[in-house]
Amino acid sequence: MTNFVPIFPLEIVVYPGEPLNLHIFEPQYKQLIRECIDSKKPFGILAVLDKKIGELGTLVEITELVKEYDNGEMDVRTRGISVFKVLEVIKEIPDKLYHGAIVNYPDNIAEPGDSNISNLIMSEVRRMYALLNVENKFPEIGEHLVSYRIAHYVGLSRQQEYELLGIFTEIQRLEYLRRHLNAMIPLIKELEEVKARIQMNGHFRDLSIDGLEL
């Protein structure tokens, strides 16, 4: 399917199913959001990387207008619906302050991936959080792991989050996350060891090398 969507470029990556709260204050986006609320239509959040818009974005729906201020600013709750690919950016739209885009929607296989990989990823994420001493920040994922629901919680860079947005099967997304965690955890362990060595400097230490012959 190909259609036109109003676009809201942001320096974030939004995934399908993800809730996102926005404070709307710029004139062009106040107009965009007001029209979407009135028409009950979605809009597109287009990922911005290094001050350049990417070709991938996420269609989002407004789930609640939380507050509207006297100056027209708004607080809204939104939720991601689906990933789109930009075919053409429309920079000038009659009587509109915002831009739009002609987009299509790649087939996205969202069925649960391999349960063994899912369990492994959850185990590795818990291990990473334990190493960082932030177990209380561990996200509530639910009964089944969904890559989109955990992607923001595993230390991906924005570029990596964007790369994940461009993977359209769940099993491949899970594999991407698994490889990332395999690379991250040894680095975290090394940092913890460095921190421990720094903390030992200036302290009395009980050192011995058993069985060493000179």
Helices and strands as residue ranges (DSSP letters): E 2-10, E 19-24, H 27-39, E 43-49, E 52-68, E 74-90, E 100-104, H 115-131, G 135-137, H 147-150, G 151-153, H 158-165, H 170-200
